[in-house]
Amino acid sequence: MLARSTPPPTPLQVLDARPATVGGLAATRYRLYREHALTGDADVDRAFSTFDALVVAPPGRDDAPAVTVLNGITKGMDRSAPAAVALVRAGLGAVLFDTPLGGARQLVSSGHAGADLAELGRRGIALDLPFTERLFDGVAADVPAVLGLADREHGLGRGGRQALFGVSFGCLLSATAFARDGVGARFFGAIGHPDLPAMARGLLDGFARFSGLPAAVVAGGLRLGPVAEAAARRMGGEPAVGALRLARLLQTLGRGGKAAAAVDPLAWAGRVTADRPAFFLAGEADPVAPPADVRASAAAFARAEVEVLPALGHGWYPGARPAGALSFERACGAWLVRHLADWAE
C-alpha cells in the first residue's frame, strides 16, 4: 500500500530576517511560520509551525544550486554549519532549517527532547501513527516552501538544481519530500535511510543508550506500558517518561504493516526515476542504520550509491573517531561536495 498523497500546503510567512555569519561566510537567518495542524492544541501547533532557517549563498554567484539540510529529530540546524560551509565554499547554496523538537521548534526550552515529549503527554496528545503521519506531512511540505524562499530572495536552486540532504531521522523526513512529493533532483541521506520500520527498530534496539534510561526500564515500559512510567519518572523525571512514550511509538512503527506503510517514504521509492539519484553515507558501526539496511533501502531506487565510512557509528562515538578523521559534519560536507561537483562548476 502506498502512502497518502500530500495534503495542500499552507503559505510560508517570514516573521523576521537578519544578517548572520556561518564559518565567516555571510548568511541570512530567518524566523518563519508555516501552519502545521499537528495536534489541535494551539500552543503546541504554534511551536511546531514556527522555525528558523539559515540561507548561505556563495558570494558573487546569483544562480547557485540549493541544498537543503535537515538534521535528526530534536537536533537544531546550527550543528550542520560545517557541512553548509563546505557546500558554499564549493559554489553551492546551503539552506538549513530546524527539525521538529529542535532549535526554535522546541516546546520546552530545556534542551532535552524527553521534556518536549512529556509536555505532549501532559496536554493529552498521543504519540501514535496519526501524529507521525501529520508530522511527516508537515515537514515534507516545509522543504519546498523553504526552497521557494531561497529562490525568491537569494536566487538559489533555479533550473531544477535542488538537492535534499537529511541526517538520521531527517533522512526519513527529507525522503518523504523527495520520493513522495517529487521535490529535488538529488537526494542525500547520512546515518539514515528511507525505510521507516527498519529505522524505528534500529532506534529502539539502541534506545537505552540514546535515552539514558536503563535497559530494564525501557524493556518494562514496552511490556507494561503506562505502568512502567512511574519507574521512569523516579529515575529521570518527566523527560524520562516522555522518552519511554517515544520508545512505545518506535515499537509500533517498527512492526510495519499497512498502518506504518501509509507514512513510510520507502513505499514511494519505486516511482523515483534514474535521473533523480539517491546517495547514502552509512556508518560501518551504526546500530540504528547499519550498512545492510542502508543498502536494502538504496536498492529500492532506480539509481543509488552507498558509501560506508569505517568506524563511524550513529555519529562518532567517544574514542571511535580515528586520528586525523574529519568530524561527522565536515565529513558530510566533503561527501556532498564530491557528489555535487558537476553542479559547482
C-alpha positions as a Markdown table, in Angstrom:
| # | Residue | x | y | z |
|---|---|---|---|---|
| 1 | Met | 0.0 | 0.0 | 0.0 |
| 2 | Leu | 1.4 | 3.4 | -1.0 |
| 3 | Ala | 1.5 | 6.4 | 1.3 |
| 4 | Arg | -1.1 | 9.1 | 1.1 |
| 5 | Ser | -0.8 | 12.0 | -1.3 |
| 6 | Thr | 0.5 | 15.3 | 0.0 |
| 7 | Pro | -2.1 | 17.5 | 1.8 |
| 8 | Pro | -2.3 | 21.0 | 0.4 |
| 9 | Pro | 0.5 | 23.2 | 1.8 |
| 10 | Thr | -0.2 | 26.3 | 3.8 |
| 11 | Pro | 1.7 | 29.5 | 3.0 |
| 12 | Leu | 5.1 | 30.3 | 4.4 |
| 13 | Gln | 5.4 | 33.6 | 6.4 |
| 14 | Val | 8.6 | 35.4 | 7.1 |
| 15 | Leu | 8.4 | 36.7 | 10.7 |
| 16 | Asp | 12.0 | 38.1 | 10.8 |
| 17 | Ala | 15.1 | 38.2 | 8.6 |
| 18 | Arg | 18.5 | 39.4 | 9.7 |
| 19 | Pro | 22.1 | 39.1 | 8.6 |
| 20 | Ala | 24.2 | 36.3 | 10.1 |
| 21 | Thr | 27.6 | 34.7 | 9.6 |
| 22 | Val | 28.4 | 31.0 | 9.3 |
| 23 | Gly | 32.0 | 30.0 | 9.4 |
| 24 | Gly | 33.0 | 33.5 | 8.4 |
| 25 | Leu | 30.5 | 33.5 | 5.4 |
| 26 | Ala | 27.7 | 35.9 | 5.1 |
| 27 | Ala | 24.2 | 34.4 | 5.6 |
| 28 | Thr | 20.6 | 35.3 | 6.3 |
| 29 | Arg | 18.8 | 33.9 | 9.4 |
| 30 | Tyr | 15.0 | 33.7 | 9.1 |
| 31 | Arg | 12.3 | 33.2 | 11.6 |
| 32 | Leu | 9.5 | 31.5 | 9.7 |
| 33 | Tyr | 5.9 | 30.4 | 10.3 |
| 34 | Arg | 4.0 | 27.8 | 8.3 |
| 35 | Glu | 0.9 | 26.5 | 9.9 |
| 36 | His | 1.1 | 22.8 | 11.0 |
| 37 | Ala | -2.2 | 21.4 | 12.1 |
| 38 | Leu | -0.4 | 18.7 | 14.0 |
| 39 | Thr | -2.2 | 18.2 | 17.3 |
| 40 | Gly | -5.2 | 20.5 | 17.7 |
| 41 | Asp | -3.5 | 22.2 | 20.6 |
| 42 | Ala | -3.0 | 25.9 | 19.6 |
| 43 | Asp | 0.2 | 26.3 | 21.7 |
| 44 | Val | 1.8 | 23.1 | 20.5 |
| 45 | Asp | 0.9 | 23.7 | 16.9 |
| 46 | Arg | 2.3 | 27.2 | 17.0 |
| 47 | Ala | 5.6 | 25.8 | 18.3 |
| 48 | Phe | 5.8 | 23.3 | 15.6 |
| 49 | Ser | 4.8 | 25.9 | 13.0 |
| 50 | Thr | 7.5 | 28.4 | 14.0 |
| 51 | Phe | 11.0 | 27.6 | 13.0 |
| 52 | Asp | 14.4 | 29.1 | 12.0 |
| 53 | Ala | 16.1 | 28.8 | 8.6 |
| 54 | Leu | 19.6 | 29.8 | 7.6 |
| 55 | Val | 20.4 | 30.5 | 3.9 |
| 56 | Val | 24.0 | 30.8 | 2.9 |
| 57 | Ala | 24.7 | 31.7 | -0.7 |
| 58 | Pro | 28.1 | 31.6 | -2.4 |
| 59 | Pro | 29.5 | 35.2 | -2.7 |
| 60 | Gly | 29.4 | 36.6 | -6.2 |
| 61 | Arg | 27.1 | 34.0 | -7.6 |
| 62 | Asp | 23.4 | 34.5 | -8.1 |
| 63 | Asp | 22.5 | 31.2 | -9.8 |
| 64 | Ala | 23.9 | 28.7 | -7.4 |
| 65 | Pro | 22.3 | 25.3 | -6.8 |
| 66 | Ala | 20.4 | 24.8 | -3.4 |
| 67 | Val | 20.9 | 22.0 | -0.9 |
| 68 | Thr | 18.5 | 21.7 | 2.0 |
| 69 | Val | 20.0 | 20.4 | 5.2 |
| 70 | Leu | 17.7 | 18.7 | 7.8 |
| 71 | Asn | 19.1 | 17.1 | 11.0 |
| 72 | Gly | 17.8 | 14.3 | 13.0 |
| 73 | Ile | 14.7 | 15.0 | 15.1 |
| 74 | Thr | 15.4 | 17.2 | 18.2 |
| 75 | Lys | 18.6 | 18.5 | 16.6 |
| 76 | Gly | 18.7 | 22.2 | 15.7 |
| 77 | Met | 20.0 | 23.3 | 12.3 |
| 78 | Asp | 23.1 | 25.0 | 13.7 |
| 79 | Arg | 25.0 | 21.8 | 14.3 |
| 80 | Ser | 25.2 | 21.3 | 10.5 |
| 81 | Ala | 27.1 | 24.6 | 9.9 |
| 82 | Pro | 30.4 | 22.8 | 8.9 |
| 83 | Ala | 28.6 | 21.0 | 6.1 |
| 84 | Ala | 27.0 | 24.3 | 5.0 |
| 85 | Val | 30.4 | 26.0 | 4.9 |
| 86 | Ala | 31.8 | 23.2 | 2.7 |
| 87 | Leu | 28.9 | 23.5 | 0.3 |
| 88 | Val | 29.2 | 27.2 | 0.0 |
| 89 | Arg | 33.0 | 27.2 | -0.5 |
| 90 | Ala | 32.4 | 24.8 | -3.4 |
| 91 | Gly | 30.0 | 27.2 | -5.0 |
| 92 | Leu | 26.8 | 25.6 | -3.8 |
| 93 | Gly | 24.0 | 27.2 | -1.7 |
| 94 | Ala | 23.0 | 25.8 | 1.7 |
| 95 | Val | 19.5 | 26.0 | 3.1 |
| 96 | Leu | 19.3 | 24.8 | 6.7 |
| 97 | Phe | 16.1 | 24.7 | 8.8 |
| 98 | Asp | 15.0 | 23.4 | 12.2 |
| 99 | Thr | 13.8 | 19.8 | 12.6 |
| 100 | Pro | 10.8 | 19.1 | 14.9 |
| 101 | Leu | 11.6 | 19.4 | 18.6 |
| 102 | Gly | 14.9 | 21.1 | 17.7 |
| 103 | Gly | 16.1 | 24.7 | 17.7 |
| 104 | Ala | 13.1 | 27.1 | 17.6 |
| 105 | Arg | 10.7 | 24.2 | 17.4 |
| 106 | Gln | 11.2 | 23.1 | 21.0 |
| 107 | Leu | 8.1 | 23.1 | 23.2 |
| 108 | Val | 10.1 | 23.4 | 26.4 |
| 109 | Ser | 13.4 | 25.2 | 26.4 |
| 110 | Ser | 15.3 | 22.6 | 28.3 |
| 111 | Gly | 17.5 | 21.1 | 25.6 |
| 112 | His | 16.1 | 17.7 | 26.4 |
| 113 | Ala | 13.7 | 16.1 | 23.9 |
| 114 | Gly | 12.1 | 14.0 | 26.6 |
| 115 | Ala | 10.8 | 17.2 | 28.2 |
| 116 | Asp | 9.0 | 18.1 | 25.0 |
| 117 | Leu | 7.6 | 14.6 | 24.6 |
| 118 | Ala | 6.4 | 14.7 | 28.2 |
| 119 | Glu | 4.7 | 18.1 | 27.6 |
| 120 | Leu | 2.8 | 16.5 | 24.7 |
| 121 | Gly | 1.6 | 13.8 | 27.1 |
| 122 | Arg | 0.7 | 16.3 | 29.8 |
| 123 | Arg | -1.5 | 18.0 | 27.2 |
| 124 | Gly | -3.2 | 14.7 | 26.3 |
| 125 | Ile | -1.5 | 14.4 | 22.9 |
| 126 | Ala | -0.8 | 10.8 | 21.9 |
| 127 | Leu | 2.4 | 9.8 | 20.2 |
| 128 | Asp | 0.8 | 7.5 | 17.7 |
| 129 | Leu | 0.6 | 6.8 | 14.0 |
| 130 | Pro | -1.7 | 9.7 | 13.1 |
| 131 | Phe | 0.6 | 12.0 | 14.9 |
| 132 | Thr | 3.6 | 10.6 | 12.9 |
| 133 | Glu | 1.7 | 11.0 | 9.6 |
| 134 | Arg | 0.9 | 14.6 | 10.3 |
| 135 | Leu | 4.5 | 15.3 | 11.4 |
| 136 | Phe | 5.9 | 13.8 | 8.2 |
| 137 | Asp | 3.4 | 15.6 | 6.0 |
| 138 | Gly | 4.2 | 19.0 | 7.7 |
| 139 | Val | 8.0 | 18.7 | 7.4 |
| 140 | Ala | 7.8 | 17.4 | 3.8 |
| 141 | Ala | 5.8 | 20.5 | 2.9 |
| 142 | Asp | 8.3 | 22.7 | 4.7 |
| 143 | Val | 11.0 | 21.6 | 2.3 |
| 144 | Pro | 9.6 | 23.1 | -1.0 |
| 145 | Ala | 8.4 | 26.2 | 1.0 |
| 146 | Val | 11.9 | 26.9 | 2.2 |
| 147 | Leu | 13.4 | 26.2 | -1.2 |
| 148 | Gly | 11.0 | 28.7 | -2.7 |
| 149 | Leu | 12.1 | 31.3 | -0.2 |
| 150 | Ala | 15.8 | 30.6 | -1.1 |
| 151 | Asp | 14.9 | 31.0 | -4.8 |
| 152 | Arg | 13.0 | 34.3 | -4.4 |
| 153 | Glu | 15.3 | 36.0 | -2.0 |
| 154 | His | 18.7 | 34.6 | -3.0 |
| 155 | Gly | 18.4 | 33.1 | -6.5 |
| 156 | Leu | 19.3 | 29.6 | -5.2 |
| 157 | Gly | 18.2 | 26.4 | -6.8 |
| 158 | Arg | 16.9 | 27.7 | -10.1 |
| 159 | Gly | 16.8 | 25.4 | -13.2 |
| 160 | Gly | 15.9 | 22.4 | -11.1 |
| 161 | Arg | 19.2 | 22.2 | -9.3 |
| 162 | Gln | 17.9 | 21.4 | -5.9 |
| 163 | Ala | 19.1 | 18.6 | -3.6 |
| 164 | Leu | 17.8 | 17.4 | -0.3 |
| 165 | Phe | 20.1 | 16.2 | 2.5 |
| 166 | Gly | 18.9 | 14.6 | 5.6 |
| 167 | Val | 20.7 | 13.2 | 8.7 |
| 168 | Ser | 19.3 | 10.3 | 10.7 |
| 169 | Phe | 15.5 | 11.0 | 11.2 |
| 170 | Gly | 16.0 | 14.0 | 8.9 |
| 171 | Cys | 16.7 | 11.5 | 6.2 |
| 172 | Leu | 13.2 | 10.0 | 6.6 |
| 173 | Leu | 11.6 | 13.4 | 6.5 |
| 174 | Ser | 13.6 | 14.6 | 3.5 |
| 175 | Ala | 12.9 | 11.3 | 1.7 |
| 176 | Thr | 9.2 | 11.9 | 2.0 |
| 177 | Ala | 9.5 | 15.2 | 0.1 |
| 178 | Phe | 11.9 | 13.6 | -2.4 |
| 179 | Ala | 10.2 | 10.3 | -3.2 |
| 180 | Arg | 6.5 | 11.0 | -2.5 |
| 181 | Asp | 6.3 | 14.7 | -3.5 |
| 182 | Gly | 8.9 | 14.8 | -6.2 |
| 183 | Val | 10.9 | 17.6 | -4.6 |
| 184 | Gly | 14.6 | 17.9 | -5.6 |
| 185 | Ala | 16.8 | 16.4 | -8.3 |
| 186 | Arg | 19.1 | 14.6 | -6.0 |
| 187 | Phe | 18.7 | 13.0 | -2.5 |
| 188 | Phe | 21.4 | 12.5 | 0.2 |
| 189 | Gly | 21.0 | 10.6 | 3.4 |
| 190 | Ala | 23.6 | 10.2 | 6.1 |
| 191 | Ile | 23.4 | 7.7 | 9.0 |
| 192 | Gly | 19.8 | 7.0 | 7.9 |
| 193 | His | 17.7 | 5.6 | 5.2 |
| 194 | Pro | 14.0 | 5.9 | 4.0 |
| 195 | Asp | 12.8 | 2.6 | 5.5 |
| 196 | Leu | 10.7 | 3.8 | 8.4 |
| 197 | Pro | 10.1 | 0.5 | 10.2 |
| 198 | Ala | 13.7 | -0.6 | 9.9 |
| 199 | Met | 14.9 | 2.8 | 11.2 |
| 200 | Ala | 12.4 | 2.6 | 14.1 |
| 201 | Arg | 13.7 | -0.9 | 15.0 |
| 202 | Gly | 17.3 | 0.4 | 14.9 |
| 203 | Leu | 16.5 | 3.3 | 17.2 |
| 204 | Leu | 14.5 | 1.0 | 19.6 |
| 205 | Asp | 17.4 | -1.5 | 19.8 |
| 206 | Gly | 19.7 | 1.2 | 21.0 |
| 207 | Phe | 17.2 | 3.2 | 22.9 |
| 208 | Ala | 18.7 | 2.7 | 26.3 |
| 209 | Arg | 22.0 | 4.0 | 25.1 |
| 210 | Phe | 20.5 | 7.1 | 23.4 |
| 211 | Ser | 17.9 | 7.9 | 26.1 |
| 212 | Gly | 20.0 | 7.4 | 29.2 |
| 213 | Leu | 17.3 | 5.1 | 30.6 |
| 214 | Pro | 18.4 | 1.7 | 32.0 |
| 215 | Ala | 17.6 | -1.2 | 29.5 |
| 216 | Ala | 15.4 | -2.8 | 32.1 |
| 217 | Val | 13.2 | 0.3 | 32.4 |
| 218 | Val | 12.9 | 0.5 | 28.6 |
| 219 | Ala | 12.0 | -3.2 | 28.3 |
| 220 | Gly | 9.5 | -2.8 | 31.1 |
| 221 | Gly | 7.9 | 0.2 | 29.5 |
| 222 | Leu | 7.5 | -1.6 | 26.2 |
| 223 | Arg | 5.9 | -4.6 | 28.0 |
| 224 | Leu | 3.9 | -2.9 | 30.7 |
| 225 | Gly | 3.0 | 0.4 | 29.0 |
| 226 | Pro | 2.0 | 3.3 | 31.3 |
| 227 | Val | 2.5 | 1.1 | 34.4 |
| 228 | Ala | 6.3 | 1.5 | 33.9 |
| 229 | Glu | 6.1 | 5.2 | 33.7 |
| 230 | Ala | 6.2 | 5.5 | 37.5 |
| 231 | Ala | 9.7 | 3.9 | 37.5 |
| 232 | Ala | 10.9 | 6.1 | 34.7 |
| 233 | Arg | 9.6 | 9.2 | 36.5 |
| 234 | Arg | 11.5 | 8.2 | 39.6 |
| 235 | Met | 14.7 | 7.7 | 37.6 |
| 236 | Gly | 14.6 | 10.7 | 35.4 |
| 237 | Gly | 11.5 | 12.8 | 36.0 |
| 238 | Glu | 9.1 | 13.8 | 33.2 |
| 239 | Pro | 11.8 | 13.8 | 30.4 |
| 240 | Ala | 12.3 | 10.0 | 31.1 |
| 241 | Val | 8.5 | 9.5 | 30.9 |
| 242 | Gly | 8.5 | 11.3 | 27.5 |
| 243 | Ala | 11.4 | 9.2 | 26.3 |
| 244 | Leu | 9.5 | 6.0 | 27.3 |
| 245 | Arg | 6.5 | 7.1 | 25.3 |
| 246 | Leu | 8.7 | 7.6 | 22.3 |
| 247 | Ala | 10.0 | 4.1 | 22.7 |
| 248 | Arg | 6.5 | 2.7 | 22.5 |
| 249 | Leu | 5.9 | 4.7 | 19.3 |
| 250 | Leu | 9.1 | 3.3 | 17.8 |
| 251 | Gln | 7.9 | -0.2 | 18.7 |
| 252 | Thr | 4.6 | 0.4 | 16.8 |
| 253 | Leu | 6.4 | 1.8 | 13.8 |
| 254 | Gly | 8.9 | -1.0 | 13.8 |
| 255 | Arg | 6.2 | -3.6 | 13.4 |
| 256 | Gly | 5.5 | -2.2 | 10.0 |
| 257 | Gly | 2.2 | -3.3 | 8.3 |
| 258 | Lys | -0.4 | -1.4 | 6.5 |
| 259 | Ala | -0.7 | 1.4 | 9.0 |
| 260 | Ala | 3.0 | 2.2 | 9.1 |
| 261 | Ala | 3.2 | 1.9 | 5.2 |
| 262 | Ala | 1.0 | 4.9 | 5.0 |
| 263 | Val | 3.8 | 7.1 | 6.3 |
| 264 | Asp | 6.9 | 5.1 | 5.1 |
| 265 | Pro | 8.9 | 7.0 | 2.5 |
| 266 | Leu | 10.3 | 3.8 | 1.0 |
| 267 | Ala | 6.8 | 3.0 | -0.3 |
| 268 | Trp | 7.4 | 5.7 | -2.9 |
| 269 | Ala | 11.0 | 4.9 | -3.9 |
| 270 | Gly | 9.9 | 2.9 | -6.9 |
| 271 | Arg | 8.4 | 6.0 | -8.6 |
| 272 | Val | 11.8 | 7.9 | -8.5 |
| 273 | Thr | 13.4 | 7.8 | -11.9 |
| 274 | Ala | 17.0 | 7.2 | -12.6 |
| 275 | Asp | 17.6 | 10.9 | -13.4 |
| 276 | Arg | 17.0 | 11.7 | -9.8 |
| 277 | Pro | 19.7 | 9.7 | -8.0 |
| 278 | Ala | 19.9 | 8.9 | -4.3 |
| 279 | Phe | 23.2 | 8.8 | -2.3 |
| 280 | Phe | 23.7 | 7.4 | 1.2 |
| 281 | Leu | 26.5 | 7.7 | 3.7 |
| 282 | Ala | 26.4 | 4.8 | 6.2 |
| 283 | Gly | 28.4 | 4.2 | 9.4 |
| 284 | Glu | 30.2 | 0.9 | 9.5 |
| 285 | Ala | 29.3 | 0.6 | 13.2 |
| 286 | Asp | 25.9 | 2.3 | 13.1 |
| 287 | Pro | 23.4 | 0.3 | 15.1 |
| 288 | Val | 20.5 | 2.5 | 14.1 |
| 289 | Ala | 21.1 | 2.4 | 10.3 |
| 290 | Pro | 23.6 | -0.4 | 9.7 |
| 291 | Pro | 25.1 | -0.7 | 6.2 |
| 292 | Ala | 23.0 | -3.7 | 5.3 |
| 293 | Asp | 19.7 | -1.8 | 6.0 |
| 294 | Val | 21.0 | 1.2 | 4.1 |
| 295 | Arg | 21.9 | -0.9 | 1.1 |
| 296 | Ala | 18.5 | -2.6 | 1.2 |
| 297 | Ser | 16.8 | 0.8 | 1.1 |
| 298 | Ala | 19.0 | 2.1 | -1.6 |
| 299 | Ala | 18.1 | -0.9 | -3.8 |
| 300 | Ala | 14.5 | 0.4 | -4.0 |
| 301 | Phe | 15.7 | 3.4 | -6.0 |
| 302 | Ala | 16.3 | 3.2 | -9.8 |
| 303 | Arg | 19.8 | 4.8 | -9.2 |
| 304 | Ala | 21.5 | 4.9 | -5.9 |
| 305 | Glu | 25.0 | 4.8 | -4.3 |
| 306 | Val | 26.1 | 3.8 | -0.8 |
| 307 | Glu | 29.3 | 4.8 | 0.8 |
| 308 | Val | 30.4 | 3.3 | 4.2 |
| 309 | Leu | 32.6 | 5.3 | 6.5 |
| 310 | Pro | 34.8 | 3.0 | 8.6 |
| 311 | Ala | 34.4 | 3.0 | 12.3 |
| 312 | Leu | 31.5 | 5.5 | 12.2 |
| 313 | Gly | 28.5 | 4.8 | 14.4 |
| 314 | His | 25.4 | 6.9 | 14.6 |
| 315 | Gly | 27.9 | 9.8 | 14.6 |
| 316 | Trp | 31.3 | 9.5 | 16.1 |
| 317 | Tyr | 31.1 | 7.6 | 19.4 |
| 318 | Pro | 33.6 | 8.6 | 22.1 |
| 319 | Gly | 37.0 | 7.2 | 21.3 |
| 320 | Ala | 35.9 | 5.7 | 18.0 |
| 321 | Arg | 37.0 | 8.6 | 15.7 |
| 322 | Pro | 40.3 | 7.7 | 14.0 |
| 323 | Ala | 43.2 | 10.0 | 14.3 |
| 324 | Gly | 43.0 | 12.7 | 11.6 |
| 325 | Ala | 39.4 | 11.8 | 10.6 |
| 326 | Leu | 37.1 | 14.7 | 9.9 |
| 327 | Ser | 34.2 | 15.5 | 12.3 |
| 328 | Phe | 31.0 | 13.9 | 11.2 |
| 329 | Glu | 29.6 | 17.2 | 10.0 |
| 330 | Arg | 32.7 | 18.0 | 8.0 |
| 331 | Ala | 32.8 | 14.5 | 6.5 |
| 332 | Cys | 29.2 | 15.0 | 5.4 |
| 333 | Gly | 30.2 | 18.3 | 3.7 |
| 334 | Ala | 33.0 | 16.7 | 1.8 |
| 335 | Trp | 30.8 | 13.9 | 0.7 |
| 336 | Leu | 28.1 | 16.2 | -0.5 |
| 337 | Val | 30.6 | 18.3 | -2.5 |
| 338 | Arg | 32.0 | 15.2 | -4.2 |
| 339 | His | 28.6 | 14.2 | -5.5 |
| 340 | Leu | 27.6 | 17.7 | -6.5 |
| 341 | Ala | 30.9 | 18.7 | -8.2 |
| 342 | Asp | 29.1 | 18.9 | -11.6 |
| 343 | Trp | 26.7 | 21.5 | -10.1 |
| 344 | Ala | 29.5 | 23.5 | -8.6 |
| 345 | Glu | 31.2 | 24.2 | -11.9 |
